[in-house]
Amino acid sequence: MKETPIFEEVFMSLLRQPAVGLKLLLGGLLSFVPVVNIFAFGYLYRFALRIRRTGQVSLPEWTDWRGLFSEGLRFGVAWLMYWALPVLVTVILGQILDALHLGFMSYLLLSTVVMLASILFCAALYRLQTRSDYKDLLDFSLILRMSLRGGLGFVLPALAFLGVLAWGLPLYGLSFFAGFLLIITHSVFFYRGLEQRASV
């Protein structure tokens, strides 16, 4: 696959993966359960790292559970800081807006924050995998600059992520896992392409 594939190519390459349905199902089931979902986080972390190293979309096997757990903890730190916390604050703010009979504003705000937080999180995850230094996650200005490099190219993946979450809300574990799989794939290819061009 070329350095920075278009989103449609990313989507189709994921669909063509061997046993993609079973791998998605297992990741989705694990994502339903707190603490156990760390294994699903680890799978996403490992998947992102594999793309970064090889430049190919290749879903890992569900093996080395101890490694998945430790990698999931790394994923979880970035996820908590750049996705879960902003979304949680927005949900609380949304409840205040609902009480003021501004439900439409609440939905619009939450949708926007979910999309932006997803983009920021992908940048944070890629940065964490660069040096494995958690201090890099505290450099918000760096993460923001990385996110802005994507520009409009991140709009479609972020919308797709939001759509997967909204469409699969009753099966939130599966939609969460599939949505992150999709947007992480796109973002890793993008940042990998930037790195390769910078090294030429």
MODELLER restraints for C-alpha pairs under 7 A, 6 or more apart:
rsr = mdl.restraints
at = mdl.atoms
rsr.add(forms.Gaussian(group=physical.xy_distance, feature=features.Distance(at['CA:1:A'], at['CA:56:A']), mean=6.29, stdev=0.5))
rsr.add(forms.Gaussian(group=physical.xy_distance, feature=features.Distance(at['CA:3:A'], at['CA:189:A']), mean=6.27, stdev=0.5))
rsr.add(forms.Gaussian(group=physical.xy_distance, feature=features.Distance(at['CA:3:A'], at['CA:193:A']), mean=5.03, stdev=0.5))
rsr.add(forms.Gaussian(group=physical.xy_distance, feature=features.Distance(at['CA:4:A'], at['CA:189:A']), mean=5.25, stdev=0.5))
rsr.add(forms.Gaussian(group=physical.xy_distance, feature=features.Distance(at['CA:4:A'], at['CA:190:A']), mean=5.18, stdev=0.5))
rsr.add(forms.Gaussian(group=physical.xy_distance, feature=features.Distance(at['CA:4:A'], at['CA:193:A']), mean=5.69, stdev=0.5))
rsr.add(forms.Gaussian(group=physical.xy_distance, feature=features.Distance(at['CA:7:A'], at['CA:157:A']), mean=6.73, stdev=0.5))
rsr.add(forms.Gaussian(group=physical.xy_distance, feature=features.Distance(at['CA:7:A'], at['CA:186:A']), mean=6.47, stdev=0.5))
rsr.add(forms.Gaussian(group=physical.xy_distance, feature=features.Distance(at['CA:10:A'], at['CA:185:A']), mean=6.86, stdev=0.5))
rsr.add(forms.Gaussian(group=physical.xy_distance, feature=features.Distance(at['CA:10:A'], at['CA:186:A']), mean=6.31, stdev=0.5))
rsr.add(forms.Gaussian(group=physical.xy_distance, feature=features.Distance(at['CA:11:A'], at['CA:182:A']), mean=6.82, stdev=0.5))
rsr.add(forms.Gaussian(group=physical.xy_distance, feature=features.Distance(at['CA:13:A'], at['CA:57:A']), mean=6.72, stdev=0.5))
rsr.add(forms.Gaussian(group=physical.xy_distance, feature=features.Distance(at['CA:14:A'], at['CA:57:A']), mean=6.98, stdev=0.5))
rsr.add(forms.Gaussian(group=physical.xy_distance, feature=features.Distance(at['CA:17:A'], at['CA:58:A']), mean=6.90, stdev=0.5))
rsr.add(forms.Gaussian(group=physical.xy_distance, feature=features.Distance(at['CA:17:A'], at['CA:59:A']), mean=6.82, stdev=0.5))
rsr.add(forms.Gaussian(group=physical.xy_distance, feature=features.Distance(at['CA:24:A'], at['CA:178:A']), mean=6.67, stdev=0.5))
rsr.add(forms.Gaussian(group=physical.xy_distance, feature=features.Distance(at['CA:25:A'], at['CA:174:A']), mean=6.74, stdev=0.5))
rsr.add(forms.Gaussian(group=physical.xy_distance, feature=features.Distance(at['CA:27:A'], at['CA:40:A']), mean=5.24, stdev=0.5))
rsr.add(forms.Gaussian(group=physical.xy_distance, feature=features.Distance(at['CA:27:A'], at['CA:177:A']), mean=6.21, stdev=0.5))
rsr.add(forms.Gaussian(group=physical.xy_distance, feature=features.Distance(at['CA:28:A'], at['CA:173:A']), mean=4.72, stdev=0.5))
rsr.add(forms.Gaussian(group=physical.xy_distance, feature=features.Distance(at['CA:28:A'], at['CA:174:A']), mean=3.62, stdev=0.5))
rsr.add(forms.Gaussian(group=physical.xy_distance, feature=features.Distance(at['CA:28:A'], at['CA:177:A']), mean=5.47, stdev=0.5))
rsr.add(forms.Gaussian(group=physical.xy_distance, feature=features.Distance(at['CA:29:A'], at['CA:173:A']), mean=6.18, stdev=0.5))
rsr.add(forms.Gaussian(group=physical.xy_distance, feature=features.Distance(at['CA:29:A'], at['CA:174:A']), mean=6.54, stdev=0.5))
rsr.add(forms.Gaussian(group=physical.xy_distance, feature=features.Distance(at['CA:30:A'], at['CA:36:A']), mean=5.95, stdev=0.5))
rsr.add(forms.Gaussian(group=physical.xy_distance, feature=features.Distance(at['CA:30:A'], at['CA:37:A']), mean=5.00, stdev=0.5))
rsr.add(forms.Gaussian(group=physical.xy_distance, feature=features.Distance(at['CA:30:A'], at['CA:40:A']), mean=5.96, stdev=0.5))
rsr.add(forms.Gaussian(group=physical.xy_distance, feature=features.Distance(at['CA:31:A'], at['CA:37:A']), mean=4.36, stdev=0.5))
rsr.add(forms.Gaussian(group=physical.xy_distance, feature=features.Distance(at['CA:31:A'], at['CA:40:A']), mean=5.98, stdev=0.5))
rsr.add(forms.Gaussian(group=physical.xy_distance, feature=features.Distance(at['CA:31:A'], at['CA:173:A']), mean=4.58, stdev=0.5))
rsr.add(forms.Gaussian(group=physical.xy_distance, feature=features.Distance(at['CA:31:A'], at['CA:174:A']), mean=6.92, stdev=0.5))
rsr.add(forms.Gaussian(group=physical.xy_distance, feature=features.Distance(at['CA:31:A'], at['CA:177:A']), mean=6.68, stdev=0.5))
rsr.add(forms.Gaussian(group=physical.xy_distance, feature=features.Distance(at['CA:32:A'], at['CA:173:A']), mean=4.48, stdev=0.5))
rsr.add(forms.Gaussian(group=physical.xy_distance, feature=features.Distance(at['CA:38:A'], at['CA:69:A']), mean=5.85, stdev=0.5))
rsr.add(forms.Gaussian(group=physical.xy_distance, feature=features.Distance(at['CA:38:A'], at['CA:72:A']), mean=4.80, stdev=0.5))
rsr.add(forms.Gaussian(group=physical.xy_distance, feature=features.Distance(at['CA:38:A'], at['CA:73:A']), mean=6.44, stdev=0.5))
rsr.add(forms.Gaussian(group=physical.xy_distance, feature=features.Distance(at['CA:39:A'], at['CA:68:A']), mean=5.30, stdev=0.5))
rsr.add(forms.Gaussian(group=physical.xy_distance, feature=features.Distance(at['CA:39:A'], at['CA:69:A']), mean=5.04, stdev=0.5))
rsr.add(forms.Gaussian(group=physical.xy_distance, feature=features.Distance(at['CA:39:A'], at['CA:72:A']), mean=5.73, stdev=0.5))
rsr.add(forms.Gaussian(group=physical.xy_distance, feature=features.Distance(at['CA:40:A'], at['CA:72:A']), mean=6.99, stdev=0.5))
rsr.add(forms.Gaussian(group=physical.xy_distance, feature=features.Distance(at['CA:41:A'], at['CA:72:A']), mean=4.40, stdev=0.5))
rsr.add(forms.Gaussian(group=physical.xy_distance, feature=features.Distance(at['CA:41:A'], at['CA:75:A']), mean=5.89, stdev=0.5))
rsr.add(forms.Gaussian(group=physical.xy_distance, feature=features.Distance(at['CA:41:A'], at['CA:76:A']), mean=6.67, stdev=0.5))
rsr.add(forms.Gaussian(group=physical.xy_distance, feature=features.Distance(at['CA:42:A'], at['CA:68:A']), mean=4.33, stdev=0.5))
rsr.add(forms.Gaussian(group=physical.xy_distance, feature=features.Distance(at['CA:42:A'], at['CA:69:A']), mean=5.77, stdev=0.5))
rsr.add(forms.Gaussian(group=physical.xy_distance, feature=features.Distance(at['CA:42:A'], at['CA:70:A']), mean=6.99, stdev=0.5))
rsr.add(forms.Gaussian(group=physical.xy_distance, feature=features.Distance(at['CA:42:A'], at['CA:71:A']), mean=4.54, stdev=0.5))
rsr.add(forms.Gaussian(group=physical.xy_distance, feature=features.Distance(at['CA:42:A'], at['CA:72:A']), mean=3.42, stdev=0.5))
rsr.add(forms.Gaussian(group=physical.xy_distance, feature=features.Distance(at['CA:42:A'], at['CA:75:A']), mean=6.62, stdev=0.5))
rsr.add(forms.Gaussian(group=physical.xy_distance, feature=features.Distance(at['CA:43:A'], at['CA:68:A']), mean=6.00, stdev=0.5))
rsr.add(forms.Gaussian(group=physical.xy_distance, feature=features.Distance(at['CA:44:A'], at['CA:181:A']), mean=6.57, stdev=0.5))
rsr.add(forms.Gaussian(group=physical.xy_distance, feature=features.Distance(at['CA:45:A'], at['CA:71:A']), mean=6.26, stdev=0.5))
rsr.add(forms.Gaussian(group=physical.xy_distance, feature=features.Distance(at['CA:45:A'], at['CA:72:A']), mean=6.64, stdev=0.5))
rsr.add(forms.Gaussian(group=physical.xy_distance, feature=features.Distance(at['CA:45:A'], at['CA:75:A']), mean=5.94, stdev=0.5))
rsr.add(forms.Gaussian(group=physical.xy_distance, feature=features.Distance(at['CA:47:A'], at['CA:59:A']), mean=6.20, stdev=0.5))
rsr.add(forms.Gaussian(group=physical.xy_distance, feature=features.Distance(at['CA:47:A'], at['CA:60:A']), mean=6.31, stdev=0.5))
rsr.add(forms.Gaussian(group=physical.xy_distance, feature=features.Distance(at['CA:48:A'], at['CA:184:A']), mean=6.66, stdev=0.5))
rsr.add(forms.Gaussian(group=physical.xy_distance, feature=features.Distance(at['CA:48:A'], at['CA:185:A']), mean=6.67, stdev=0.5))
rsr.add(forms.Gaussian(group=physical.xy_distance, feature=features.Distance(at['CA:48:A'], at['CA:188:A']), mean=6.49, stdev=0.5))
rsr.add(forms.Gaussian(group=physical.xy_distance, feature=features.Distance(at['CA:51:A'], at['CA:57:A']), mean=5.86, stdev=0.5))
rsr.add(forms.Gaussian(group=physical.xy_distance, feature=features.Distance(at['CA:51:A'], at['CA:188:A']), mean=6.90, stdev=0.5))
rsr.add(forms.Gaussian(group=physical.xy_distance, feature=features.Distance(at['CA:52:A'], at['CA:188:A']), mean=6.29, stdev=0.5))
rsr.add(forms.Gaussian(group=physical.xy_distance, feature=features.Distance(at['CA:52:A'], at['CA:192:A']), mean=6.18, stdev=0.5))
rsr.add(forms.Gaussian(group=physical.xy_distance, feature=features.Distance(at['CA:75:A'], at['CA:125:A']), mean=6.88, stdev=0.5))
rsr.add(forms.Gaussian(group=physical.xy_distance, feature=features.Distance(at['CA:78:A'], at['CA:121:A']), mean=6.56, stdev=0.5))
rsr.add(forms.Gaussian(group=physical.xy_distance, feature=features.Distance(at['CA:78:A'], at['CA:124:A']), mean=6.24, stdev=0.5))
rsr.add(forms.Gaussian(group=physical.xy_distance, feature=features.Distance(at['CA:78:A'], at['CA:125:A']), mean=6.10, stdev=0.5))
rsr.add(forms.Gaussian(group=physical.xy_distance, feature=features.Distance(at['CA:78:A'], at['CA:137:A']), mean=6.92, stdev=0.5))
rsr.add(forms.Gaussian(group=physical.xy_distance, feature=features.Distance(at['CA:79:A'], at['CA:121:A']), mean=6.20, stdev=0.5))
rsr.add(forms.Gaussian(group=physical.xy_distance, feature=features.Distance(at['CA:82:A'], at['CA:117:A']), mean=5.93, stdev=0.5))
rsr.add(forms.Gaussian(group=physical.xy_distance, feature=features.Distance(at['CA:82:A'], at['CA:120:A']), mean=6.22, stdev=0.5))
rsr.add(forms.Gaussian(group=physical.xy_distance, feature=features.Distance(at['CA:82:A'], at['CA:121:A']), mean=4.96, stdev=0.5))
rsr.add(forms.Gaussian(group=physical.xy_distance, feature=features.Distance(at['CA:83:A'], at['CA:117:A']), mean=4.96, stdev=0.5))
rsr.add(forms.Gaussian(group=physical.xy_distance, feature=features.Distance(at['CA:83:A'], at['CA:118:A']), mean=6.15, stdev=0.5))
rsr.add(forms.Gaussian(group=physical.xy_distance, feature=features.Distance(at['CA:83:A'], at['CA:121:A']), mean=5.91, stdev=0.5))
rsr.add(forms.Gaussian(group=physical.xy_distance, feature=features.Distance(at['CA:86:A'], at['CA:117:A']), mean=6.83, stdev=0.5))
rsr.add(forms.Gaussian(group=physical.xy_distance, feature=features.Distance(at['CA:87:A'], at['CA:113:A']), mean=6.47, stdev=0.5))
rsr.add(forms.Gaussian(group=physical.xy_distance, feature=features.Distance(at['CA:87:A'], at['CA:114:A']), mean=6.22, stdev=0.5))
rsr.add(forms.Gaussian(group=physical.xy_distance, feature=features.Distance(at['CA:90:A'], at['CA:110:A']), mean=5.98, stdev=0.5))
rsr.add(forms.Gaussian(group=physical.xy_distance, feature=features.Distance(at['CA:91:A'], at['CA:110:A']), mean=6.78, stdev=0.5))
rsr.add(forms.Gaussian(group=physical.xy_distance, feature=features.Distance(at['CA:94:A'], at['CA:106:A']), mean=4.53, stdev=0.5))
rsr.add(forms.Gaussian(group=physical.xy_distance, feature=features.Distance(at['CA:97:A'], at['CA:103:A']), mean=6.20, stdev=0.5))
rsr.add(forms.Gaussian(group=physical.xy_distance, feature=features.Distance(at['CA:97:A'], at['CA:106:A']), mean=5.84, stdev=0.5))
rsr.add(forms.Gaussian(group=physical.xy_distance, feature=features.Distance(at['CA:98:A'], at['CA:106:A']), mean=6.64, stdev=0.5))
rsr.add(forms.Gaussian(group=physical.xy_distance, feature=features.Distance(at['CA:115:A'], at['CA:158:A']), mean=5.14, stdev=0.5))
rsr.add(forms.Gaussian(group=physical.xy_distance, feature=features.Distance(at['CA:115:A'], at['CA:159:A']), mean=6.78, stdev=0.5))
rsr.add(forms.Gaussian(group=physical.xy_distance, feature=features.Distance(at['CA:115:A'], at['CA:162:A']), mean=6.41, stdev=0.5))
rsr.add(forms.Gaussian(group=physical.xy_distance, feature=features.Distance(at['CA:118:A'], at['CA:158:A']), mean=6.90, stdev=0.5))
rsr.add(forms.Gaussian(group=physical.xy_distance, feature=features.Distance(at['CA:119:A'], at['CA:147:A']), mean=6.23, stdev=0.5))
rsr.add(forms.Gaussian(group=physical.xy_distance, feature=features.Distance(at['CA:119:A'], at['CA:158:A']), mean=6.92, stdev=0.5))
rsr.add(forms.Gaussian(group=physical.xy_distance, feature=features.Distance(at['CA:120:A'], at['CA:143:A']), mean=6.52, stdev=0.5))
rsr.add(forms.Gaussian(group=physical.xy_distance, feature=features.Distance(at['CA:120:A'], at['CA:144:A']), mean=6.61, stdev=0.5))
rsr.add(forms.Gaussian(group=physical.xy_distance, feature=features.Distance(at['CA:120:A'], at['CA:147:A']), mean=5.78, stdev=0.5))
rsr.add(forms.Gaussian(group=physical.xy_distance, feature=features.Distance(at['CA:122:A'], at['CA:184:A']), mean=6.08, stdev=0.5))
rsr.add(forms.Gaussian(group=physical.xy_distance, feature=features.Distance(at['CA:122:A'], at['CA:187:A']), mean=6.31, stdev=0.5))
rsr.add(forms.Gaussian(group=physical.xy_distance, feature=features.Distance(at['CA:123:A'], at['CA:143:A']), mean=5.82, stdev=0.5))
rsr.add(forms.Gaussian(group=physical.xy_distance, feature=features.Distance(at['CA:123:A'], at['CA:146:A']), mean=6.04, stdev=0.5))
rsr.add(forms.Gaussian(group=physical.xy_distance, feature=features.Distance(at['CA:123:A'], at['CA:147:A']), mean=5.84, stdev=0.5))
rsr.add(forms.Gaussian(group=physical.xy_distance, feature=features.Distance(at['CA:124:A'], at['CA:137:A']), mean=6.21, stdev=0.5))
rsr.add(forms.Gaussian(group=physical.xy_distance, feature=features.Distance(at['CA:124:A'], at['CA:143:A']), mean=5.76, stdev=0.5))
rsr.add(forms.Gaussian(group=physical.xy_distance, feature=features.Distance(at['CA:126:A'], at['CA:188:A']), mean=6.80, stdev=0.5))
rsr.add(forms.Gaussian(group=physical.xy_distance, feature=features.Distance(at['CA:127:A'], at['CA:136:A']), mean=6.99, stdev=0.5))
rsr.add(forms.Gaussian(group=physical.xy_distance, feature=features.Distance(at['CA:128:A'], at['CA:134:A']), mean=6.50, stdev=0.5))
rsr.add(forms.Gaussian(group=physical.xy_distance, feature=features.Distance(at['CA:128:A'], at['CA:136:A']), mean=6.60, stdev=0.5))
rsr.add(forms.Gaussian(group=physical.xy_distance, feature=features.Distance(at['CA:128:A'], at['CA:137:A']), mean=6.90, stdev=0.5))
rsr.add(forms.Gaussian(group=physical.xy_distance, feature=features.Distance(at['CA:157:A'], at['CA:183:A']), mean=5.61, stdev=0.5))
rsr.add(forms.Gaussian(group=physical.xy_distance, feature=features.Distance(at['CA:158:A'], at['CA:183:A']), mean=6.84, stdev=0.5))
rsr.add(forms.Gaussian(group=physical.xy_distance, feature=features.Distance(at['CA:161:A'], at['CA:179:A']), mean=4.81, stdev=0.5))
rsr.add(forms.Gaussian(group=physical.xy_distance, feature=features.Distance(at['CA:161:A'], at['CA:180:A']), mean=6.97, stdev=0.5))
rsr.add(forms.Gaussian(group=physical.xy_distance, feature=features.Distance(at['CA:161:A'], at['CA:183:A']), mean=6.43, stdev=0.5))
rsr.add(forms.Gaussian(group=physical.xy_distance, feature=features.Distance(at['CA:164:A'], at['CA:175:A']), mean=5.71, stdev=0.5))
rsr.add(forms.Gaussian(group=physical.xy_distance, feature=features.Distance(at['CA:164:A'], at['CA:179:A']), mean=5.69, stdev=0.5))
rsr.add(forms.Gaussian(group=physical.xy_distance, feature=features.Distance(at['CA:165:A'], at['CA:172:A']), mean=6.88, stdev=0.5))
rsr.add(forms.Gaussian(group=physical.xy_distance, feature=features.Distance(at['CA:165:A'], at['CA:175:A']), mean=5.16, stdev=0.5))
rsr.add(forms.Gaussian(group=physical.xy_distance, feature=features.Distance(at['CA:165:A'], at['CA:176:A']), mean=6.05, stdev=0.5))
rsr.add(forms.Gaussian(group=physical.xy_distance, feature=features.Distance(at['CA:165:A'], at['CA:179:A']), mean=6.58, stdev=0.5))
rsr.add(forms.Gaussian(group=physical.xy_distance, feature=features.Distance(at['CA:168:A'], at['CA:175:A']), mean=5.05, stdev=0.5))
rsr.add(forms.Gaussian(group=physical.xy_distance, feature=features.Distance(at['CA:169:A'], at['CA:175:A']), mean=6.76, stdev=0.5))
